[in-house]
């Protein structure tokens, strides 16, 4: 049986990955600019700074790059505060963990304050003892630092803690660090085969609660 659970937020707990598909066009629309064909694909691999600089030059935006970034952050904030919703069946799944006294926390690359706003709006903050973001450790999920920090909040051990993730690179990181890994399907992850091979258990959605408990009972 597991002692603790660490959840990613975007694409794992909440259907929110679409934000990063739409935010660029939302920015242009707010400035009365129309996105050119292939715009989403063009900016997808870019950092926030790179995408802001690209938009400034390509679309002749008079704002500074810093001002464009502020606009992007405002758009993203609105999504988290007012729009994003949990994945289907997730509340029932979290309730099943809580009934078994399994401590839970969130480890995310998104801003902690925005995540807490979304959790509060959807009455889900009660399930988590802590929300940690990568900003404090200045590293993403290509290293296990955020998971190890979450582990301290939970007070559990690596081999008895399950990490829930949707992204292939994060799943690989958690697995390499010795955690039990549950992969959660998300349509925005295009490396599904790798995800299935790496994770200890693959969940199509959170209605797979019986499948999950059968798995952890054998650990």
N, C-alpha and C positions, 0 to 999 in steps of 0.2 A: 504493500500500500504506500502511496505517496504521502509526504508530509506538507508539501507546499506547491504552489502553482504560480508561474510567472507568465503574464499575458502581454503580448504585443497589442497595440491598439489598432492602427490603420490596417484594414484588410483582414484582421484577425478577430477582434471584438466588434468593430464597427465597419459598415460598408462605406468607407470614406476615401478609398484610393482614387475614386473618380475626381476628387478635388484637384489633384495634380494634373489631370487630363484637361480640366476645364479652366483652371485659374488663368492661364495665359490669354485665352480668348476673352475671358471676363475682363481682364486688364485692358485689352485693346478696345473692347466694346465701351468700357467706361471712359475711354479717351476718344470715342467716335472714330475708331480705326477698325478696318476689316481685315481679319486674318487671311493671309495668302494660302493657297493650296499647299499641303504638307507642313503647315506650321507646327502642329502638335508633335509630329515626328522629329522635326528640326530641333525643338527645344527640350525634348524628353531626356536626352543624356546630359544636359547642361546643368551646372550648379545654379543657385538662385541669382548670384551675381552675374554669371555668364548670360543667363536668359534675360535678365534686366538690361544688360548692355546690348545684347542682340536686338531686343525690341526697340531700344532707343535709337539705334543706328538704322535698322531695317525699315522702321515705320516713322522715322523723323519725329520722334517724341521730344518735346522741348524740355521736359523734366530732366533733372539729373538722375544718374543711375541710382543714387541713394534714395531719391524721392520715389522712383519707380518701385524700389524694393519695399518702401513703406506702404505703397498702394497695394502691392501683392500681399503683404502681410495682413493688411486690413481686410482684403477679400477672403483670405484663408481663415482669418479669425471669425468672420461672419458665418462661414460654413460650420465651423466647430460649435460656435455658440448657439446657432439657431437651426441648423439643417441636418447634420449627419445623424444617422440612426443606427442602432445596434443590428447585428446580423440576426437572422431568424433563429429562434429558440435559445438565444444566448442567455437570457435571464434564467430560464429553467435549468440550463446547464450549470450556471454559477450557483444557483440555489442548491443544486445537488451536491456541489463541492462544499458549500457552507454547512450543510446538514451533517457532513462527515468531519467537520471541524478542520478542514484543510485551509490554511492561510493562503491568501491570494494578494498579489501586487501586480502593478503594470510597469513594464519597461518599454519606453517608446523613444523614437527619434524626434517626435513632434514636441511642441511646447507643452510643458506640464500644466500650465495655467489653462490653456485651451482644452486639454484633455479633461481636466477636472470640471470645466463648464459643461462639456458634453455629458459627462457621467452624472452630474447633478441634475441636468435637465431630464435625463432619461431614468432617473431614480436608480442609478447603479453604483454610486459612490460607496454605498454601504458594504459592498462586497470586498473592497480592497483596503488593505491596511496602509498602502503607500502607492504613490505614483512617482516613478523616477524617469527622468529624461536624459538623453545623451549629452545635453549641454553642459552639465556639471562635470563630466569626465572628459569632455572635448574629443570624444571618439565615437564613431558609429558602431554598427553591429558587425563589423568585420573583425572585431576583437570581442572577447567575452566580458569585458569590464562591467558593462551595464548589468549583465546577468549576475555576476559575482556580487555586485553592490546590492542588487535586489535580494540575493540570497541572505545577506546580513539582516535585511529588514524582516525577512520571513523567519529567520532563526532555524532554517532547515539545512539539510545536507545536499550536496550536488546529486548524489545517486538516488535521493528520495524526493527530488524536485522536478516537476514537469514544466517545460517551457512550451508555450503555445505560440506558434508563428505561422505566417503565410509565405514569407519571402525565402527563396532558396538560399541566399547567402547567409541570412540570419539563422536558418535551420542548421546549416552546416557548421556555423560558429558554435551554437549551443551544443550540438551533438559532439563536436570535437572537444569541448570543455567537460564532457562527461555527464551532461544533463540528460534526462529522459525528454524526448521531443515529440510533441503532438503537432502534426502539420494540419492546418485548416485551409481548405480550398478557398481560393479567391481568383476570380476571373482575370485579374490584372497580372497575375504571376504566370509568365509564359514558360517557366521551366518545371512544369508539373512532373515530368518523368524523374527529374533529379530530386524533386521534393519527396516523391513517393519512395525512392530508393534510400534516401538519407534518414528520413524520420522513422521513429519507432512505431508510430501509429498515424494513419492518414484518415482525416475526418472530412467527409463531403460537406457536412454542416453539423450544427450542434444538436440535432435530433439524434445523433449517433451516441447518445449518452450511455446506453446499455453496452454498446461495443467498447466504449472507453472504460467503463468500470470492469468489464470482463478482462480487458488488457491489464489494468493496474493491479487487479487482484492476483495476477500471476507474477508480479515483480517480486 
